[in-house]
């Protein structure tokens, strides 16, 4: 395995990790922002008000995005396994 091949493998795996985590992080960011605006408007300072909805929305979005995430992971894994002979 050459340095170029190793760096390309690391780059593609980090890019895949960002692509898989990005939608979930974006959903949490939007929910957190909307809850913060609601808390600022109503002057509620309850900590569970911010945590529970984020947890519920994250679970729902994880279930909704799971098929897409598994497809991306299986494509990456199969490409990685197919490239093993070229690494030698």
C-alpha positions as CSV (number, residue, x, y, z in Angstrom):
1,X,0.0,0.0,0.0
2,X,1.4,3.3,-1.0
3,X,1.1,6.6,0.9
4,X,-1.2,8.0,-1.8
5,X,-3.5,5.0,-1.5
6,X,-3.6,5.2,2.3
7,X,-4.3,9.0,2.2
8,X,-7.0,8.5,-0.3
9,X,-8.6,5.8,1.8
10,X,-8.5,8.0,4.9
11,X,-9.9,10.9,3.0
12,X,-12.8,8.9,1.6
13,X,-13.6,7.3,5.0
14,X,-13.7,10.8,6.7
15,X,-15.8,12.2,3.9
16,X,-18.2,9.3,4.3
17,X,-18.4,9.8,8.1
18,X,-19.2,13.5,7.5
19,X,-21.9,12.6,5.0
20,X,-23.5,10.1,7.3
21,X,-23.4,12.3,10.4
22,X,-24.2,15.6,8.6
23,X,-27.9,15.2,8.2
24,X,-28.4,14.0,11.8
25,X,-26.3,16.9,13.1
26,X,-28.2,19.4,11.0
27,X,-31.6,18.1,12.3
28,X,-30.3,18.4,15.9
29,X,-29.0,21.9,15.2
30,X,-32.4,23.0,13.7
31,X,-34.4,21.5,16.6
32,X,-32.0,23.1,19.2
33,X,-32.3,26.5,17.5
34,X,-36.1,26.3,17.4
35,X,-36.3,25.2,21.0
36,X,-33.9,28.0,22.1
37,X,-36.0,30.6,20.3
38,X,-39.1,29.2,21.9
39,X,-37.5,29.3,25.4
40,X,-36.3,32.8,24.8
41,X,-39.7,33.9,23.7
42,X,-41.6,32.3,26.6
43,X,-38.8,32.7,29.2
44,X,-38.8,29.0,30.1
45,X,-35.5,27.8,31.5
46,X,-36.2,24.1,31.9
47,X,-33.2,22.0,30.8
48,X,-35.3,18.9,29.9
49,X,-37.3,21.1,27.5
50,X,-34.3,21.3,25.2
51,X,-33.0,17.7,25.7
52,X,-36.1,15.5,25.3
53,X,-37.3,16.9,21.9
54,X,-33.8,16.7,20.5
55,X,-33.6,13.1,21.6
56,X,-37.0,12.2,20.1
57,X,-36.3,14.0,16.8
58,X,-32.8,12.4,16.6
59,X,-34.3,8.9,17.1
60,X,-37.0,9.5,14.4
61,X,-34.5,10.9,11.9
62,X,-32.1,8.1,12.6
63,X,-34.8,5.6,11.8
64,X,-35.8,7.5,8.7
65,X,-32.3,7.8,7.4
66,X,-31.1,4.3,8.3
67,X,-31.7,2.7,4.9
68,X,-29.8,5.5,3.2
69,X,-26.9,5.3,5.7
70,X,-26.7,1.5,5.4
71,X,-26.6,1.8,1.6
72,X,-23.8,4.3,1.7
73,X,-21.9,2.1,4.2
74,X,-22.3,-1.1,2.2
75,X,-21.2,0.7,-1.0
76,X,-18.1,2.0,0.7
77,X,-17.4,-1.4,2.3
78,X,-17.8,-3.3,-0.9
79,X,-15.5,-0.9,-2.8
80,X,-13.0,-1.2,0.0
81,X,-13.1,-5.0,-0.1
82,X,-12.8,-5.0,-3.9
83,X,-9.7,-2.7,-3.7
84,X,-7.8,-5.1,-1.3
85,X,-6.0,-6.9,-4.2
86,X,-4.7,-3.6,-5.5
87,X,-3.2,-2.8,-2.1
88,X,-0.8,-5.7,-2.1
